[in-house]
Amino acid sequence: MDGALLLIVVGAAVAGFVQGLAGFGFGLVAMAFWAWALDARLAAALAVSCGLAGQVLAALTVRRGFDARRLLPFLAGGLLGIPVGAAALPLLDPALFKALVGAILAIWCPFMLAARRLPRITRGGRVADATVGALGGVMGGLGGFTGVVPTLWCTLRGFDKDAQRAIIQNFNLAMLAATLATYLYRGVVTTQTAPYVAIAIAAMLLPGWLGARAYLGISDAMFRKLVLGLLTAAGWAMLASSLPALWR
């Protein structure tokens, strides 16, 4: 097994476990392995394909907390937001966008982690949820960060871990499916990348299942810390990947 293939397998396995445990985060973790050594188009195809496979596995493994009426506003907003983000992408500096989002997460999430009690947002109803879903869709179209805003919103809504996971898990599943369809249409996933996608999906299935099983044993407080910790790591990862480009 050559170095690139080993990197694909290890990245998929580690990211699969994290996604199974938290309900999101495959692309964040996998890109920490893949972004430095793989072609950008291949890494994107792997992240979206494996992330979608992991969300399907998680949805079949962990079904607690699902509420279609609560989920639908997020989905409706997200599906409207994806094309807006994709249309805006050529107008923005990707490195600057990642740096700004990364800085917000890297600064704000640790404060949320340190707080004994988070403020709880109870107003806005479905309109606010749909707006947050649209922001998630826009960010997905801009850079694949669909889950960041909805995850923070669900945390501030005070949802228990099952309700929050059900929303983020199924929201990301729908957004990744839409993104993969776009990739297929645009030729990002090809016959040349398909064997690597198959290997990566095979590598992440068992770790993803183990992560989902581990999720069942953690408390709401531990899940909140896990989510905010992953978002903090996401912020630093975005900063690390964007600053060299901004420096140049």
C-alpha positions in Angstrom: 0.0 0.0 0.0 1.6 3.3 -1.1 1.7 6.4 1.2 -1.3 8.2 -0.4 -3.6 5.1 -0.1 -2.5 4.6 3.5 -3.3 8.2 4.3 -6.8 7.8 2.7 -7.5 4.7 4.8 -6.2 6.2 8.1 -8.0 9.6 7.5 -11.3 7.8 6.7 -11.1 5.6 9.7 -10.4 8.4 12.2 -13.0 10.7 10.7 -15.5 8.0 10.5 -15.3 7.3 14.2 -15.6 11.1 15.1 -18.6 11.4 12.8 -20.3 8.4 14.3 -19.7 9.8 17.8 -20.7 13.4 17.2 -23.0 13.2 14.2 -20.9 15.5 12.1 -17.3 16.5 11.4 -16.1 13.9 8.9 -14.7 16.5 6.4 -13.1 18.5 9.2 -11.2 15.5 10.6 -10.4 13.8 7.2 -9.1 17.0 5.7 -6.5 17.2 8.5 -5.0 14.1 6.9 -5.9 14.6 3.2 -5.6 18.4 2.5 -1.8 18.4 2.6 -1.1 15.4 0.4 -4.0 14.7 -1.9 -5.2 16.5 -5.0 -7.9 19.0 -3.9 -10.6 17.6 -6.2 -9.9 14.0 -5.0 -9.9 15.2 -1.3 -13.3 17.0 -1.8 -14.8 13.9 -3.6 -13.6 11.6 -0.8 -14.9 14.0 2.0 -18.3 14.4 0.5 -18.8 10.7 -0.5 -17.6 9.3 2.8 -19.4 12.0 4.8 -22.6 11.1 3.1 -22.0 7.3 3.7 -21.3 8.0 7.3 -24.5 10.0 7.8 -26.5 7.3 6.3 -24.9 4.8 8.6 -25.4 7.1 11.6 -29.1 7.7 10.7 -29.7 3.9 10.6 -27.7 3.3 13.8 -28.9 6.2 16.0 -32.6 7.1 15.5 -33.4 8.7 18.8 -34.7 12.3 18.9 -35.9 12.5 15.3 -38.7 15.0 14.8 -39.6 15.8 11.2 -41.5 19.0 12.0 -38.5 20.4 13.9 -36.1 19.3 11.1 -38.0 20.5 8.0 -37.3 24.3 8.5 -33.6 23.6 8.6 -33.8 21.5 5.4 -35.9 24.0 3.5 -33.5 26.8 4.4 -30.4 24.8 3.7 -31.5 23.6 0.2 -32.3 27.2 -0.7 -28.9 28.4 0.7 -26.6 26.0 -1.2 -27.0 27.5 -4.7 -26.7 31.0 -3.2 -23.4 30.1 -1.6 -22.2 28.4 -4.8 -23.1 31.5 -6.8 -21.3 33.8 -4.4 -18.2 31.6 -4.3 -16.5 33.2 -7.3 -17.0 36.6 -5.8 -15.2 35.9 -2.5 -11.7 35.2 -1.5 -11.9 31.6 -0.2 -8.9 32.0 2.1 -10.3 35.2 3.7 -13.7 33.6 4.2 -12.1 30.5 5.9 -9.9 32.7 8.1 -12.9 34.8 9.2 -15.1 31.8 10.0 -12.1 30.0 11.7 -11.3 33.0 13.9 -15.0 33.3 15.0 -15.0 29.6 16.0 -11.6 29.6 17.5 -12.5 32.5 19.8 -16.2 32.0 20.5 -16.4 28.2 21.1 -13.8 28.1 23.9 -15.8 30.8 25.7 -19.0 28.6 25.3 -17.0 25.6 26.6 -15.9 27.6 29.7 -19.4 28.9 30.5 -21.2 27.0 33.3 -24.6 27.9 31.7 -25.1 28.9 28.1 -27.7 31.5 27.2 -30.8 29.8 25.8 -32.6 31.2 22.7 -36.3 30.5 22.7 -37.6 33.0 20.3 -37.9 33.0 16.5 -39.5 29.6 16.0 -39.4 27.9 12.6 -38.6 31.2 10.8 -35.4 31.5 12.8 -34.6 27.8 12.3 -35.1 28.1 8.5 -32.8 31.2 8.5 -30.1 29.2 10.3 -30.5 26.4 7.8 -30.2 28.8 4.9 -26.9 30.2 6.5 -25.7 26.6 6.8 -26.6 26.0 3.1 -24.8 29.2 2.0 -21.7 28.2 4.0 -21.9 24.7 2.4 -22.0 26.2 -1.0 -19.0 28.5 -0.1 -16.8 25.9 1.4 -18.5 22.7 2.6 -19.2 24.0 6.2 -22.9 23.1 6.3 -23.0 22.0 9.9 -21.2 24.9 11.6 -24.0 27.4 12.1 -26.9 24.9 12.7 -24.7 23.1 15.3 -24.0 26.3 17.2 -27.7 27.3 16.9 -29.0 23.9 18.3 -26.5 24.3 21.2 -27.9 27.8 22.0 -31.5 26.5 21.6 -30.8 24.2 24.5 -31.8 21.0 22.6 -30.9 17.7 24.4 -28.2 15.6 22.7 -30.6 13.3 20.9 -32.7 16.2 19.4 -29.5 18.1 18.4 -27.9 15.1 16.8 -31.0 14.2 14.9 -31.2 17.7 13.4 -27.5 18.0 12.5 -27.2 14.4 11.3 -30.2 14.6 9.0 -29.5 18.2 7.9 -25.9 17.2 6.9 -27.2 14.1 5.2 -29.5 16.1 2.9 -26.8 18.8 2.3 -24.1 16.2 1.5 -26.5 14.4 -0.9 -27.2 17.7 -2.7 -23.5 18.4 -2.8 -22.6 15.0 -4.1 -25.2 15.3 -6.8 -23.6 18.6 -7.9 -20.1 16.9 -7.9 -21.4 14.1 -10.1 -22.9 16.6 -12.5 -19.7 18.6 -12.7 -17.4 15.6 -13.0 -15.6 16.0 -9.6 -16.4 12.3 -8.9 -15.1 10.3 -11.9 -14.2 6.7 -12.8 -10.6 7.6 -11.8 -11.7 8.7 -8.3 -14.3 6.0 -7.7 -11.8 3.3 -6.6 -10.4 5.6 -3.9 -13.9 6.6 -2.8 -14.8 2.9 -2.4 -11.7 2.2 -0.4 -12.3 5.2 1.9 -15.9 4.2 2.5 -14.9 0.7 3.3 -12.3 2.0 5.8 -14.8 4.3 7.7 -17.8 2.0 8.0 -16.6 0.0 11.1 -15.1 3.0 12.9 -18.3 5.0 12.1 -20.5 2.2 13.6 -18.2 2.1 16.7 -18.5 5.8 17.1 -22.3 5.7 16.9 -22.4 3.0 19.6 -20.1 5.1 21.8 -22.5 8.0 21.4 -25.2 6.1 23.2 -23.2 6.1 26.4 -22.3 9.7 26.8 -24.3 12.4 28.7 -25.8 15.6 27.4 -23.1 17.7 29.1 -20.3 15.5 27.6 -21.9 15.7 24.1 -22.1 19.5 24.4 -18.3 19.6 25.2 -17.6 17.2 22.4 -19.5 19.4 19.9 -17.9 22.7 21.0 -14.5 21.0 21.1 -14.9 19.9 17.5 -16.0 23.3 16.4 -13.0 24.9 18.2 -10.7 22.4 16.3 -12.6 23.3 13.1 -11.8 27.0 13.7 -8.1 26.4 14.2 -8.0 24.1 11.2 -9.6 26.7 9.0 -7.1 29.3 10.2 -4.1 27.0 9.7 -5.1 26.2 6.1 -6.0 29.8 5.2 -3.2 31.9 6.7 -0.5 30.7 4.3 -2.6 31.7 1.3 -3.4 35.1 2.9 0.3 35.6 3.7 1.2 35.0 0.0 
